[in-house]
Structures are given as C-alpha cells and as structure tokens.
Amino acid sequence: MQIGRILGNVVATRKDERLTGYKLMIIQCLDEQKNPQGCPIIAVDTVGAGIGELVLFTKGTSARFAANKTQSPIDAAIIGIIDNIDVYKELPCKEQQ
C-alpha cells in the first residue's frame, strides 16, 4: 500500500468495457511527510474518495482484487481514505540512512 492525494478525476466515455461503472481518479503519490513522489497515476476508486483527500492505494494484482475485477486492466486502486498519519520522526527509514 502507498499514500496518495486525489488531484482530480478522469472521464473516459470510450474505454475498455471491463472498466464501465468505475470512477477513475488522478493520484499524486506521497511520502510519509506528504511530499510528492514521482508522477501522478490514474486509479480506480473503490471507496468513494474525493478531490483533495489523502488515500491509501495499491498497485498491480492487489488493485484488481480490491476492485473485485481480476480480469480487468486495472493497475492501481484506491482502497482507503486516510483520517490521520502519525510518524515517529526519531527513527528514520532504512532508505534515508
């Protein structure tokens, strides 16, 4: 799972029929301090998230399972809306050492 912020939505009137009925959202990936990481991605919304909200999302096979569409061309899915993030700042991640 990863942290992201909803930047907007995508409307595609012509798309793969297996995506019909799903809301597509633009997500900016974030680090634990809410700093942008990489390029925004498009994800299927499974929880009813709105623009500006912090969310949990997953990618790959987990995204297809979250959307309950294992045969769909889904690479990312929003799986939760974040209420709060608490980070203990005294212990940096191993990647930062």
MMTF fields as JSON, N, C-alpha, C and O atoms, coordinates in Angstrom:
{
  "mmtfVersion": "1.0.0",
  "mmtfProducer": "UNKNOWN",
  "numBonds": 387,
  "numAtoms": 388,
  "numGroups": 97,
  "numChains": 1,
  "numModels": 1,
  "chainsPerModel": [1],
  "groupsPerChain": [97],
  "chainIdList": ["A"],
  "bondAtomList": [4, 2, 8, 6, 12, 10, 16, 14, 20, 18, 24, 22, 28, 26, 32, 30, 36, 34, 40, 38, 44, 42, 48, 46, 52, 50, 56, 54, 60, 58, 64, 62, 68, 66, 72, 70, 76, 74, 80, 78, 84, 82, 88, 86, 92, 90, 96, 94, 100, 98, 104, 102, 108, 106, 112, 110, 116, 114, 120, 118, 124, 122, 128, 126, 132, 130, 136, 134, 140, 138, 144, 142, 148, 146, 152, 150, 156, 154, 160, 158, 164, 162, 168, 166, 172, 170, 176, 174, 180, 178, 184, 182, 188, 186, 192, 190, 196, 194, 200, 198, 204, 202, 208, 206, 212, 210, 216, 214, 220, 218, 224, 222, 228, 226, 232, 230, 236, 234, 240, 238, 244, 242, 248, 246, 252, 250, 256, 254, 260, 258, 264, 262, 268, 266, 272, 270, 276, 274, 280, 278, 284, 282, 288, 286, 292, 290, 296, 294, 300, 298, 304, 302, 308, 306, 312, 310, 316, 314, 320, 318, 324, 322, 328, 326, 332, 330, 336, 334, 340, 338, 344, 342, 348, 346, 352, 350, 356, 354, 360, 358, 364, 362, 368, 366, 372, 370, 376, 374, 380, 378, 384, 382],
  "bondOrderList": [1, 1, 1, 1, 1, 1, 1, 1, 1, 1, 1, 1, 1, 1, 1, 1, 1, 1, 1, 1, 1, 1, 1, 1, 1, 1, 1, 1, 1, 1, 1, 1, 1, 1, 1, 1, 1, 1, 1, 1, 1, 1, 1, 1, 1, 1, 1, 1, 1, 1, 1, 1, 1, 1, 1, 1, 1, 1, 1, 1, 1, 1, 1, 1, 1, 1, 1, 1, 1, 1, 1, 1, 1, 1, 1, 1, 1, 1, 1, 1, 1, 1, 1, 1, 1, 1, 1, 1, 1, 1, 1, 1, 1, 1, 1, 1],
  "groupList": [{"groupName": "MET", "atomNameList": ["N", "CA", "C", "O"], "elementList": ["N", "C", "C", "O"], "formalChargeList": [0, 0, 0, 0], "bondAtomList": [1, 0, 2, 1, 3, 2], "bondOrderList": [1, 1, 2], "singleLetterCode": "M", "chemCompType": "L-PEPTIDE LINKING"}, {"groupName": "GLN", "atomNameList": ["N", "CA", "C", "O"], "elementList": ["N", "C", "C", "O"], "formalChargeList": [0, 0, 0, 0], "bondAtomList": [1, 0, 2, 1, 3, 2], "bondOrderList": [1, 1, 2], "singleLetterCode": "Q", "chemCompType": "L-PEPTIDE LINKING"}, {"groupName": "ILE", "atomNameList": ["N", "CA", "C", "O"], "elementList": ["N", "C", "C", "O"], "formalChargeList": [0, 0, 0, 0], "bondAtomList": [1, 0, 2, 1, 3, 2], "bondOrderList": [1, 1, 2], "singleLetterCode": "I", "chemCompType": "L-PEPTIDE LINKING"}, {"groupName": "GLY", "atomNameList": ["N", "CA", "C", "O"], "elementList": ["N", "C", "C", "O"], "formalChargeList": [0, 0, 0, 0], "bondAtomList": [1, 0, 2, 1, 3, 2], "bondOrderList": [1, 1, 2], "singleLetterCode": "G", "chemCompType": "PEPTIDE LINKING"}, {"groupName": "ARG", "atomNameList": ["N", "CA", "C", "O"], "elementList": ["N", "C", "C", "O"], "formalChargeList": [0, 0, 0, 0], "bondAtomList": [1, 0, 2, 1, 3, 2], "bondOrderList": [1, 1, 2], "singleLetterCode": "R", "chemCompType": "L-PEPTIDE LINKING"}, {"groupName": "LEU", "atomNameList": ["N", "CA", "C", "O"], "elementList": ["N", "C", "C", "O"], "formalChargeList": [0, 0, 0, 0], "bondAtomList": [1, 0, 2, 1, 3, 2], "bondOrderList": [1, 1, 2], "singleLetterCode": "L", "chemCompType": "L-PEPTIDE LINKING"}, {"groupName": "ASN", "atomNameList": ["N", "CA", "C", "O"], "elementList": ["N", "C", "C", "O"], "formalChargeList": [0, 0, 0, 0], "bondAtomList": [1, 0, 2, 1, 3, 2], "bondOrderList": [1, 1, 2], "singleLetterCode": "N", "chemCompType": "L-PEPTIDE LINKING"}, {"groupName": "VAL", "atomNameList": ["N", "CA", "C", "O"], "elementList": ["N", "C", "C", "O"], "formalChargeList": [0, 0, 0, 0], "bondAtomList": [1, 0, 2, 1, 3, 2], "bondOrderList": [1, 1, 2], "singleLetterCode": "V", "chemCompType": "L-PEPTIDE LINKING"}, {"groupName": "ALA", "atomNameList": ["N", "CA", "C", "O"], "elementList": ["N", "C", "C", "O"], "formalChargeList": [0, 0, 0, 0], "bondAtomList": [1, 0, 2, 1, 3, 2], "bondOrderList": [1, 1, 2], "singleLetterCode": "A", "chemCompType": "L-PEPTIDE LINKING"}, {"groupName": "THR", "atomNameList": ["N", "CA", "C", "O"], "elementList": ["N", "C", "C", "O"], "formalChargeList": [0, 0, 0, 0], "bondAtomList": [1, 0, 2, 1, 3, 2], "bondOrderList": [1, 1, 2], "singleLetterCode": "T", "chemCompType": "L-PEPTIDE LINKING"}, {"groupName": "LYS", "atomNameList": ["N", "CA", "C", "O"], "elementList": ["N", "C", "C", "O"], "formalChargeList": [0, 0, 0, 0], "bondAtomList": [1, 0, 2, 1, 3, 2], "bondOrderList": [1, 1, 2], "singleLetterCode": "K", "chemCompType": "L-PEPTIDE LINKING"}, {"groupName": "ASP", "atomNameList": ["N", "CA", "C", "O"], "elementList": ["N", "C", "C", "O"], "formalChargeList": [0, 0, 0, 0], "bondAtomList": [1, 0, 2, 1, 3, 2], "bondOrderList": [1, 1, 2], "singleLetterCode": "D", "chemCompType": "L-PEPTIDE LINKING"}, {"groupName": "GLU", "atomNameList": ["N", "CA", "C", "O"], "elementList": ["N", "C", "C", "O"], "formalChargeList": [0, 0, 0, 0], "bondAtomList": [1, 0, 2, 1, 3, 2], "bondOrderList": [1, 1, 2], "singleLetterCode": "E", "chemCompType": "L-PEPTIDE LINKING"}, {"groupName": "TYR", "atomNameList": ["N", "CA", "C", "O"], "elementList": ["N", "C", "C", "O"], "formalChargeList": [0, 0, 0, 0], "bondAtomList": [1, 0, 2, 1, 3, 2], "bondOrderList": [1, 1, 2], "singleLetterCode": "Y", "chemCompType": "L-PEPTIDE LINKING"}, {"groupName": "CYS", "atomNameList": ["N", "CA", "C", "O"], "elementList": ["N", "C", "C", "O"], "formalChargeList": [0, 0, 0, 0], "bondAtomList": [1, 0, 2, 1, 3, 2], "bondOrderList": [1, 1, 2], "singleLetterCode": "C", "chemCompType": "L-PEPTIDE LINKING"}, {"groupName": "PRO", "atomNameList": ["N", "CA", "C", "O"], "elementList": ["N", "C", "C", "O"], "formalChargeList": [0, 0, 0, 0], "bondAtomList": [1, 0, 2, 1, 3, 2], "bondOrderList": [1, 1, 2], "singleLetterCode": "P", "chemCompType": "L-PEPTIDE LINKING"}, {"groupName": "PHE", "atomNameList": ["N", "CA", "C", "O"], "elementList": ["N", "C", "C", "O"], "formalChargeList": [0, 0, 0, 0], "bondAtomList": [1, 0, 2, 1, 3, 2], "bondOrderList": [1, 1, 2], "singleLetterCode": "F", "chemCompType": "L-PEPTIDE LINKING"}, {"groupName": "SER", "atomNameList": ["N", "CA", "C", "O"], "elementList": ["N", "C", "C", "O"], "formalChargeList": [0, 0, 0, 0], "bondAtomList": [1, 0, 2, 1, 3, 2], "bondOrderList": [1, 1, 2], "singleLetterCode": "S", "chemCompType": "L-PEPTIDE LINKING"}],
  "groupTypeList": [0, 1, 2, 3, 4, 2, 5, 3, 6, 7, 7, 8, 9, 4, 10, 11, 12, 4, 5, 9, 3, 13, 10, 5, 0, 2, 2, 1, 14, 5, 11, 12, 1, 10, 6, 15, 1, 3, 14, 15, 2, 2, 8, 7, 11, 9, 7, 3, 8, 3, 2, 3, 12, 5, 7, 5, 16, 9, 10, 3, 9, 17, 8, 4, 16, 8, 8, 6, 10, 9, 1, 17, 15, 2, 11, 8, 8, 2, 2, 3, 2, 2, 11, 6, 2, 11, 7, 13, 10, 12, 5, 15, 14, 10, 12, 1, 1],
  "groupIdList": [1, 2, 3, 4, 5, 6, 7, 8, 9, 10, 11, 12, 13, 14, 15, 16, 17, 18, 19, 20, 21, 22, 23, 24, 25, 26, 27, 28, 29, 30, 31, 32, 33, 34, 35, 36, 37, 38, 39, 40, 41, 42, 43, 44, 45, 46, 47, 48, 49, 50, 51, 52, 53, 54, 55, 56, 57, 58, 59, 60, 61, 62, 63, 64, 65, 66, 67, 68, 69, 70, 71, 72, 73, 74, 75, 76, 77, 78, 79, 80, 81, 82, 83, 84, 85, 86, 87, 88, 89, 90, 91, 92, 93, 94, 95, 96, 97],
  "secStructList": [7, 3, 3, 3, 3, 3, 3, 3, 3, 3, 7, 7, 1, 1, 7, 7, 4, 4, 4, 6, 6, 7, 3, 3, 3, 3, 3, 3, 3, 3, 7, 6, 6, 7, 7, 5, 7, 1, 7, 7, 3, 3, 3, 3, 3, 1, 1, 7, 7, 7, 6, 6, 7, 3, 3, 3, 3, 3, 3, 6, 2, 2, 2, 2, 2, 2, 6, 6, 7, 6, 6, 1, 7, 7, 7, 3, 3, 3, 3, 3, 3, 7, 7, 7, 7, 7, 7, 7, 6, 6, 1, 7, 7, 4, 4, 4, 7],
  "xCoordList": [0.833, 0.0, 0.874, 2.007, 0.31, 1.018, 0.069, -1.152, 0.667, -0.098, -0.183, 0.776, -1.346, -1.504, -2.543, -3.283, -2.588, -3.607, -4.355, -3.742, -5.679, -6.503, -6.376, -6.673, -5.93, -5.77, -6.976, -7.261, -7.669, -8.794, -9.382, -9.026, -10.289, -10.873, -10.7, -10.365, -10.934, -10.789, -12.116, -12.673, -12.613, -13.822, -13.406, -12.812, -13.727, -13.406, -14.678, -15.039, -15.353, -16.603, -16.356, -17.215, -15.186, -14.802, -13.639, -12.557, -13.866, -12.821, -13.104, -14.153, -12.177, -12.373, -13.665, -13.887, -14.509, -15.811, -15.708, -16.657, -14.573, -14.391, -14.167, -14.135, -14.012, -13.866, -15.173, -15.232, -16.209, -17.501, -18.036, -18.043, -18.486, -19.052, -18.063, -18.459, -16.783, -15.769, -15.372, -15.191, -15.235, -14.749, -13.227, -12.587, -12.651, -11.198, -10.691, -11.206, -9.691, -9.154, -7.655, -6.954, -7.182, -5.756, -5.176, -5.677, -4.117, -3.479, -2.033, -1.304, -1.621, -0.203, 0.351, -0.127, 1.342, 1.996, 2.706, 3.261, 2.684, 3.304, 4.198, 4.011, 5.186, 5.972, 5.279, 4.206, 5.887, 5.254, 5.118, 4.357, 5.845, 5.743, 4.802, 4.703, 4.127, 3.16, 3.817, 3.186, 5.091, 5.791, 5.541, 5.565, 5.299, 5.051, 6.222, 7.385, 5.896, 6.895, 6.52, 5.476, 7.34, 7.099, 5.935, 5.451, 5.503, 4.421, 3.065, 2.973, 2.022, 0.667, 0.27, 0.789, -0.646, -1.15, -2.679, -3.294, -3.278, -4.728, -5.081, -4.442, -6.114, -6.538, -8.05, -8.769, -8.518, -9.938, -10.285, -9.568, -11.375, -11.802, -12.791, -13.878, -12.419, -13.308, -13.967, -14.752, -13.654, -14.156, -14.903, -15.359, -15.04, -15.749, -14.94, -15.473, -13.658, -12.78, -13.092, -13.631, -12.741, -12.976, -11.687, -10.647, -11.757, -10.595, -10.042, -10.791, -8.718, -8.027, -7.813, -7.032, -8.484, -8.358, -7.072, -6.57, -6.548, -5.43, -6.003, -7.017, -5.35, -5.867, -4.761, -3.575, -5.185, -4.319, -4.631, -5.796, -3.601, -3.85, -2.861, -1.809, -3.219, -2.377, -2.243, -3.067, -1.204, -0.964, -0.805, -0.602, -0.898, -0.691, -1.872, -3.023, -1.578, -2.611, -3.501, -4.705, -2.943, -3.733, -4.822, -5.907, -4.549, -5.536, -6.72, -7.867, -6.454, -7.545, -8.405, -9.627, -7.78, -8.541, -9.362, -10.503, -8.799, -9.518, -10.771, -11.797, -10.687, -11.824, -12.756, -13.795, -12.386, -13.166, -13.338, -14.391, -12.282, -12.277, -10.927, -10.102, -10.704, -9.385, -9.015, -7.837, -9.981, -9.69, -9.69, -9.677, -9.705, -9.755, -8.365, -7.439, -8.214, -6.922, -6.729, -6.54, -6.781, -6.632, -5.232, -4.833, -4.487, -3.128, -3.035, -2.082, -4.025, -3.999, -5.434, -6.342, -5.626, -6.952, -6.841, -5.95, -7.761, -7.856, -8.598, -9.704, -7.985, -8.567, -8.895, -9.411, -8.612, -8.936, -8.769, -7.976, -9.533, -9.406, -8.723, -9.196, -7.615, -6.802, -7.392, -7.673, -7.576, -8.038, -6.873, -6.948, -5.792, -4.668, -3.414, -3.485, -2.265, -0.972, -0.094, 0.13, 0.404, 1.351, 2.674, 2.724, 3.746, 5.067, 6.019, 6.159, 6.677, 7.691, 8.967, 9.589, 9.363, 10.446, 11.85, 12.827, 11.971, 13.294, 13.958, 15.181, 13.162, 13.708, 13.502, 12.411, 14.552, 14.4, 14.265, 14.693, 13.669, 13.566, 14.957, 15.866, 15.136, 16.431, 16.92, 18.125, 15.987, 16.357, 17.005, 17.794, 16.681, 17.21, 18.573, 19.258, 18.978, 20.239, 21.432, 22.569],
  "yCoordList": [-1.179, 0.0, 1.237, 1.233, 2.293, 3.56, 4.698, 4.537, 5.849, 7.042, 7.934, 8.053, 8.562, 9.49, 10.551, 10.455, 11.567, 12.611, 12.66, 12.615, 12.753, 12.829, 14.227, 15.224, 14.287, 15.557, 15.885, 17.057, 14.884, 15.123, 13.817, 12.746, 13.907, 12.695, 12.677, 13.686, 11.51, 11.31, 10.774, 9.82, 11.397, 10.911, 10.365, 11.072, 9.094, 8.451, 7.77, 6.692, 8.405, 7.821, 6.571, 5.693, 6.492, 5.287, 4.65, 5.231, 3.445, 2.727, 1.234, 0.808, 0.459, -0.984, -1.257, -0.682, -2.124, -2.387, -2.913, -2.789, -3.494, -4.009, -2.9, -3.165, -1.655, -0.505, 0.269, 1.23, -0.145, 0.542, 0.496, -0.553, 1.656, 1.738, 2.133, 2.345, 2.238, 2.617, 4.072, 4.553, 4.775, 6.153, 6.115, 5.385, 6.893, 6.96, 8.269, 9.341, 8.181, 9.343, 9.5, 8.519, 10.745, 11.049, 11.15, 11.908, 10.382, 10.358, 10.814, 10.386, 11.681, 12.034, 11.191, 11.291, 10.369, 9.565, 10.501, 11.523, 10.146, 10.963, 10.109, 8.897, 10.756, 10.06, 10.26, 10.86, 9.763, 9.834, 11.256, 11.497, 12.201, 13.614, 14.38, 15.605, 13.656, 14.189, 15.0, 15.878, 14.705, 15.34, 14.53, 13.3, 15.199, 14.483, 13.591, 13.952, 12.419, 11.452, 10.967, 10.338, 11.244, 10.753, 11.436, 12.483, 10.816, 11.349, 10.864, 9.778, 11.646, 11.198, 9.96, 9.718, 9.184, 7.984, 8.018, 8.808, 7.161, 7.011, 5.733, 4.697, 5.819, 4.651, 4.532, 5.526, 3.304, 3.033, 3.318, 2.892, 4.032, 4.372, 3.322, 3.174, 2.595, 1.57, 2.024, 1.278, 3.252, 3.689, 5.026, 5.475, 5.666, 6.941, 8.13, 9.016, 8.168, 9.272, 10.528, 10.455, 11.676, 12.95, 13.707, 13.385, 14.707, 15.524, 16.192, 16.753, 16.12, 16.709, 15.751, 16.053, 14.603, 13.679, 12.863, 12.553, 12.523, 11.585, 10.178, 9.889, 9.303, 7.951, 6.914, 7.219, 5.682, 4.512, 3.918, 3.829, 3.511, 2.839, 1.707, 1.67, 0.795, -0.347, -0.474, 0.048, -1.169, -1.323, -2.794, -3.633, -3.095, -4.443, -5.366, -4.928, -6.64, -7.646, -7.304, -7.556, -6.74, -6.349, -5.352, -5.375, -4.482, -3.493, -4.173, -3.781, -5.177, -5.892, -6.638, -6.681, -7.222, -7.905, -6.905, -7.195, -5.734, -4.716, -4.253, -3.981, -4.163, -3.739, -4.903, -4.714, -6.095, -7.308, -7.546, -7.991, -7.24, -7.402, -7.98, -7.276, -9.26, -9.855, -9.944, -10.097, -9.851, -9.92, -8.552, -8.466, -7.484, -6.122, -5.507, -5.916, -4.527, -3.847, -2.747, -1.577, -3.144, -2.197, -2.36, -3.46, -1.253, -1.293, -0.633, -0.881, 0.221, 0.891, 1.062, 1.329, 0.904, 1.062, 1.777, 1.495, 2.707, 3.393, 2.465, 2.02, 2.166, 1.171, 1.732, 1.0, 3.004, 3.596, 5.101, 5.644, 5.769, 7.21, 7.425, 6.929, 8.159, 8.356, 9.468, 10.562, 9.178, 10.177, 10.914, 12.12, 10.188, 10.766, 9.95, 8.736, 10.617, 9.94, 10.427, 11.629, 9.504, 9.817, 9.147, 7.936, 9.93, 9.399, 9.733, 10.895, 8.705, 8.908, 9.329, 8.519, 10.589, 11.166, 10.838, 11.121, 10.255, 9.948, 8.76, 8.622, 7.908, 6.714, 6.832, 6.556, 7.245, 7.375, 6.013, 4.999, 5.999, 4.774, 4.328, 5.151, 3.023, 2.498, 3.136, 3.305, 3.499, 4.123, 5.482, 5.92, 6.175, 7.512, 7.465, 8.486, 6.326, 6.226, 6.177, 6.092],
  "zCoordList": [0.0, 0.0, 0.0, 0.482, -0.555, -0.62, -0.242, -0.229, 0.063, 0.419, -0.814, -1.577, -0.998, -2.108, -1.804, -0.825, -2.657, -2.552, -3.881, -4.948, -3.813, -5.014, -5.612, -4.955, -6.866, -7.568, -8.439, -8.683, -8.9, -9.791, -10.272, -9.781, -11.239, -11.79, -13.297, -13.916, -13.87, -15.305, -15.829, -15.285, -16.888, -17.549, -18.906, -19.72, -19.137, -20.412, -20.909, -20.436, -21.864, -22.353, -23.19, -23.271, -23.81, -24.552, -23.832, -23.738, -23.319, -22.568, -22.625, -23.108, -22.138, -22.052, -21.286, -20.22, -21.818, -21.204, -19.776, -19.002, -19.423, -18.056, -17.033, -15.831, -17.5, -16.603, -16.431, -15.663, -17.139, -17.058, -15.634, -14.991, -15.153, -13.809, -12.732, -11.585, -13.071, -12.086, -12.249, -13.368, -11.126, -11.116, -11.187, -10.43, -12.087, -12.253, -11.656, -11.973, -10.8, -10.103, -10.397, -10.645, -10.363, -10.508, -9.104, -8.274, -8.84, -7.512, -7.62, -8.516, -6.706, -6.561, -5.423, -4.293, -5.702, -4.662, -3.691, -4.096, -2.4, -1.352, -0.475, -0.373, 0.166, 1.188, 2.546, 2.612, 3.617, 4.944, 5.47, 6.408, 4.877, 5.254, 4.315, 4.386, 3.453, 2.48, 1.367, 0.779, 1.077, -0.04, -1.307, -1.259, -2.454, -3.711, -4.097, -3.914, -4.635, -5.083, -6.48, -6.652, -7.463, -8.811, -9.511, -9.081, -10.595, -11.424, -10.922, -10.349, -11.128, -10.772, -11.564, -12.654, -11.015, -11.675, -11.682, -10.966, -12.488, -12.545, -11.791, -11.972, -10.935, -10.154, -10.146, -10.251, -10.02, -9.844, -8.386, -7.48, -8.161, -6.801, -6.3, -6.86, -5.251, -4.689, -3.387, -2.802, -2.922, -1.608, -1.63, -0.578, -2.766, -2.832, -2.367, -1.7, -2.708, -2.306, -3.12, -4.224, -2.55, -3.215, -3.462, -2.887, -4.311, -4.66, -3.397, -2.599, -3.232, -2.089, -0.93, -0.027, -0.928, 0.202, 0.129, -0.952, 1.318, 1.423, 1.369, 2.005, 0.608, 0.428, 0.524, 0.396, 0.753, 0.61, -0.751, -1.137, -1.48, -2.751, -2.919, -2.28, -3.781, -4.071, -5.576, -6.326, -6.019, -7.451, -7.8, -6.923, -9.079, -9.576, -9.31, -9.29, -9.109, -8.893, -7.707, -7.754, -6.656, -5.482, -5.858, -5.276, -6.819, -7.255, -7.931, -7.715, -8.738, -9.404, -8.39, -8.527, -7.38, -6.324, -5.516, -5.156, -5.226, -4.45, -5.189, -4.567, -6.504, -7.315, -7.639, -8.271, -7.21, -7.468, -8.971, -9.429, -9.723, -11.18, -11.602, -12.185, -11.307, -11.542, -13.016, -13.338, -13.914, -15.35, -16.023, -17.251, -15.231, -15.778, -15.904, -15.203, -16.794, -16.964, -15.913, -16.247, -14.648, -13.538, -12.957, -12.575, -12.893, -12.351, -10.986, -10.248, -10.629, -9.327, -8.838, -9.625, -7.514, -6.918, -5.584, -4.783, -5.359, -4.065, -3.129, -3.435, -1.972, -1.067, 0.313, 1.158, 0.565, 1.858, 1.836, 1.066, 2.697, 2.89, 4.232, 5.255, 4.237, 5.44, 6.298, 5.808, 7.584, 8.543, 9.183, 9.417, 9.469, 10.198, 9.936, 9.747, 9.924, 9.805, 10.948, 11.09, 11.76, 12.828, 12.496, 12.279, 12.455, 12.126, 13.26, 13.642, 13.799, 14.824, 14.111, 13.425, 14.267, 13.474, 13.977, 13.284, 15.152, 15.702, 15.005, 15.044, 14.372, 13.706, 12.204, 11.707, 11.464, 10.013, 9.354, 9.906, 8.172, 7.386, 6.993, 6.882, 6.779, 6.377, 5.082, 4.896, 4.171, 2.903, 3.108, 2.269, 4.234, 4.491, 5.185, 5.246, 5.702, 6.441, 5.518, 5.982]
}
